[in-house]
Each structure stands twice: as structure tokens, then as C-alpha cells.
Amino acid sequence: MLAALAGGVGAARFLRGLVRVVPPHDVTAIVNVADDEQFSGLHVSPDLDSVTYTLAGVSDDVQGWGLAGETYTVLDSLARFEVPTWFRLGDRDLATHIFRTERLRTGAPLSTVTAEIAEAFGVRARLLPVTDDRLRTMIAVDGPTELHMQEWFVRERAQAPVRGVRFDGADAARPAPGVLEALRTADAIVVCPSNPVISIAPILAVPGVRDALRARRDRVVGISPIVGGAPVKGPADKLMGPLGIDVSCVGVAALYADFCGTFVIDAVDAHHRTAVEAHDVRAVVTDTIMQSPEIAAALAERALRAVA
């Protein structure tokens, strides 16, 4: 049995490779939900949906989110009412959000609804939100107010300078059913190549998760989302730098060192191997740029072999 901490496009693509080398039903993906937000009265879970759509083979790989071949008739029609439409929800994607919102309104927890959505899309891996409770990534920018992650990333296009990040609701959140058990019993735990600040850190902020990882440190392998001093995709550099985290594979390794015993870095960063291992983290060098599902599968196989 394997567990993976996941958030964002990089995680979704890695998981697509992982289920090529191990049986999908042996994989439990513990997914960030601090990006969740309400749009047009609907509960949207971007990271859960990215993982679901990618594993189902229906994601828009060019765009990196949403469904392939999507249309936006409903959203374009909403624009005539002068309501915010900066978060682009496709017509077929709306069906997922409508279903999720209605189920949550009846009292079903997010973990139950996530399993129902995954089953409907034919996803055989187990997908768990890290918590069923309210958890939100809030980003402090220049000025007196904070922005929710989606406002900063999508509406502001990650251009507003970052002063700080906090995870609202983390102190009171509880791990969703099955999360801690998966971490305690997994043969290996993978920290996917996700944004360390807004994808992985919110998962770690839920009480009990980081402690469970620390207890299994020798079975935890992380994969660097930073290659050649820059993120493979997304705005990690615009968050790491202002928060005092070196924008490099070494910076991520240092950030994870207390719970991650092995760290995979790209071949272009091989010269950083000694610096990574100075944090008491074993470094593994391989190709980490997932230009195809086959490369993602090879990366997954190499990561698992490192903690076999």
C-alpha cells in the first residue's frame, strides 16, 4: 500500500504515472483542500478535481486544469449580469461542482463526496481530502487585507507581492477519516512534486499529519518541484523567496527534512546533491520532468525503489 501527498498539476501528473507501476487500488492520495472556494454558490475543489480528472484520463493537459474539450457557455452568459467570472468554470465541469455542493448541503462529508465523484469517473485509486473541515490558504500581500489563494493566483495572476501565508482553520481541522491510518500503514509515502507552500504545507498544517510523517521518515520520499532554480509549473518561486525559502531543490529538501528521509532531484541539479544531503536527506538523481505519462511512470518507479 502506498500513500501520496498531493496538490496541483504536478501531483496529478505524477499520480498518473504512479498508477502505471503499482495497482491503482493500492494508492491513497491525500489531497490539499485549502484551495477550495465558493464560486457562483458552488463548492469548488480544484486540487481534488485535477487529480480526479487526470487519473480518469479526461483532463485538459494543455491548460493543466479542467476537462478536455470544455466549453464556457454558462460562464459567458453569467457575464451579462456583471458577476465575477474570473474563475473559469467549464460547462461540464459545473456538473461536478453542482453534485458536490448538493451532497455537502445534505450533510455528507467532503471525503464521502470525493469518493463518490472518483467512482463516477472510474478512478480506482483512493482519493482523500486531507480534512473534511474548513481550511483556507490566505496570502498576505501589500496592503491591509489578505487574499484567498485563488484570488491571488487566478484573479491577480500571482502578481501581487507576497508578505506571508497562513492556513485559516488549520488549528481546528481534523484529518479526514483514513488519512492518518494510510500514513501509518503505507509501505511508502510519496510527497508529490507539488508547490511546497500552497499545496503541501496546508496538508502538513492539519494536526497529526506531520507527526505521522515524522514517525515514518525512512519510508517518506519527496520529489522536488523545483528544477534548475525554478518551478516546473506554477508560482512556487513567488512564494518561496518572500518567505525566506531558497528557490532550489535544496530549499525544498530543507523544508521537508524533518519528515522526509529521501529526496528526488532532477539530473540538472545533480551538483546540489551534497547540499541536499547536508540536511540528513538522501538524494536521488533522475529525470523529473514529466513530459509524458511514461516518464512520470519511470519517475514513480525510481522514487519507490529509493525507499524499497
N, C-alpha and C positions, 0 to 999 in steps of 0.2 A: 504494500500500500504506500502511496506517495501523497504528499501534501505540497501545495504551492501557494505562496502569497502573490496575489495578482492585482494589477490595476493598469488600465490603459492599453494602447495598441500593442506595445512591445510584449506585454504579458499574453495578450490574446494570441499573437503570432507564435510565441514560444510554446504555449499550451497546444496549439495546433500541431506542432512538431512532436511534443511530448506524447500525445495520444497515438502517434505513429510508431513509437518504440515500446510503449507499455500498453496493456489493455485499458481503454478509457474508463471502465468501471473501477479501476484501481486508483484513479486520480481524484483527489479532493482539492478543488481550487477555492481558496479563501480570498474573497474579493473585497476590495475597497468600496465603501458606500458613502464616503464623506463628500463625494462629488454629486450625490443625489440632490435633486431640486424639483420644485413645483413649477411647471410651465403650463399655462392655459388650464390651470386646475388639475393637471395630471402629474402623478409621481413618476419622475424620470430617473432611471438608474443607469447612467452612461457606462460605467465600467462593467457592471453585470451584463448589460446588453452587448457590449463589444465582445466579451468572452463568449456569450451565448451564440451570437450571430457568426463569429469566426469559427467556432467549433462545429456549428451546423453547416458551414460552407456557403453561407448566404450573405456574408458581409461585403461591403464596398471596400475592396483592398486599396483602391487608388485614393479614395477620400480618407480611409483609415477609421471610419465610424459609419454607423447606419447600415442600411440594407442595399445590396447591389440593385441597380436599375430603378432606384427610387424616384418618385415624383413628389411635388410640393404644392399641389393644388389647394389643399386646405389651408396651409400656411399663407400662401399668396392671397387667398380670399380673406383671411383674417386681417391682412394688412389694410384693407379698406376701412376697417373700424379703428385704425390708428392705435392698435395694441402692439406691445413689443413682440417682434418676431425675429430677434437676433439669434435665438437658439433654434437652429433649423431642424424641425421635426418632419420627417417624411410621411407621406400618406399611409404607407403600410406599417411603418414604424409606430405610428399613432395607435394601431391596434394593440401592440404590446403594452403601451402605457395606459391605455384605457382599461385593459384587462387587469393590469397590476393595481391601478388606482381603485377599481371597484372591489377587488378582493381585499385590499387593505382596509377599505371602508367597512367591510363586513366583519373586520376584526382578525383576519388571517395575518400571521406574522410574515415579514418580508422573506424569511428563509423558506417558508412553505410556498409562497407565491413564486419565488425564484425556481424552486424545484418543479413546479407546475409548468412554468414557461420553458424551462430546459427540456422537459419531457415533450412538450408540444412541438419543439423544434428538433426533436430526435437526438438531443445531446445526451451521451451516455456517461460522461464524466459527472461527478457530483459537484455542484456549484453551491457555495455557501457565502452569503454576505457575512462579513466579519461580525456584524451585530444586527439585531433587529431593532435596536434603539436609534434615536435621532443622533446623527453625527455629521458635523459640517466643517469643512475646511474653510477657514476665514483668513483672508490675506490683508494685512495692514499695508496701505500704500501712502504716498504723500498726501496729507490732508487729514481731516478729523475722523473719517469713517473707515470701516472695513468693507471689503468686497468678498462675497462668496466666490469660491474658486471659479465657478462657471462665468460669473460676471467679469472676473479678472482675465481669465483665459480666453473666453469666447467673445464677450461683448467688447472688452478693452484690448483684445488681441495680444494679451500678455505684455503690453507696452507700459503700463503703469509701474513705476519703480517700487520694488518690494522692500518693506521695512521689517516685516515679521509675519509669522504664520502660527496660527493656533487651531486646535481641533475642538470646536464647540461641542459640548455634550460628552466628551471622551471620559471624563471622570465618573459620570453616572452610567455609562454604557456597560452592558454585559455581553460577553461573547455569545454569538448565536449558538443554538443547540448543535453540537457536533464539532464545533471549531476546536476547542481545547483537546477533545478526545482524538481528533485527527492529528494534531500536533504531537500528542504524547505517544501515539502508536505507529506513526508513519515510519517506514523503513528509511525514507529520505525526505527531506524538506527542501524545496527549492524556493529561493527568493527570485522571482522573475525579473527580467531586465526592464523594470518599471521606474518611473520617476521616484527617486528616493524621498522627496519632500512631500509630494501631494498624492502619491499612490501607495507607497509602502509605509511611510511614517504614520498615517492615520490608522492603519491596521495595527501597528505596534502600540499606538496610544490607547487601544482598548485594554482595560485592566486584565491581566492574566496572560495575554498573548506573548509579550516579550519574555516574561518569566518562563513560559512553556518552551520557547525557543532556546533560551539560555540553558535550560536543562538538557537540551538535545543538541548542543552546539556542534558536536563532532559529526552529526548527521545533517547539518544545515549547509547547503551550498548556495551561494549567491552568484548572480550573473550581472556584470557591470552594464548599465545603460549608457555609460559614458565611454566613448571610443575616440582616441586621438584628441582628448581635451574638449570634446563637445558632445552633446546628447545626440544619439542616433535619430531621435524624433522627439518633438515637444520642447517645452520651455524649462527644462531642469536647470540649465545654466543661469537663467534669470532668477531662480530661487536659491540655488546653492550658494552662489557668490555673495549676495547680500546677507545671507545667514552665516557667513564665515566658513562654509564648506568648500574645500578645494574642488574645482570643477575638473575632476580627473577620476580615473578608476581608483587611484589611491585614496582620494577623498571619500568615495563611496565605501571602500573597504574599511576605512577608519570608522565611518559612521555605523557600520554593521558589525564591527569586530567583537562586540561583547556577546553576540548570539550566533555568529556565522563563522564556522571554522575553516571553510574552503570558499575561495572566490575565483570566478572565471573571468579572465580579461581577454581582450582581443589581441591578435598577433601584432597589431601595430603598436600596442602598449607593452610589448614584451620587456622593454627596457625598464618598466616600472615594477617588475616582478619583485626585486629586492625591497623596494619601498612598501609594497603591499605586505610582504611577509614580515616586515618590521613591526606590523600590528598584530603579530602572532596569528596570522591568517595564511593558510596555504594557498599559493597562487597557481592557477591552471591556465595555460595559454592555448587559445584555439580561435577559430573563426567564429565571431559572434554576430556578424551582420546577416540577418535572416532575409536574404533576397528571394528565397523560395521555401516552400514547406520542407523540401528535402534538406536544406541547410539547417532549418530550425530543428528537424529531427536529429541531425548529426550533432548539433549543439546540445540538445536534450540528452542524447546518449552519452556524450562526453561529460556533462555535468553529473549525471547519475553514476557513471563509472568512477568519478572522483571521490564519491562517498560510499562506494560499494563495500 
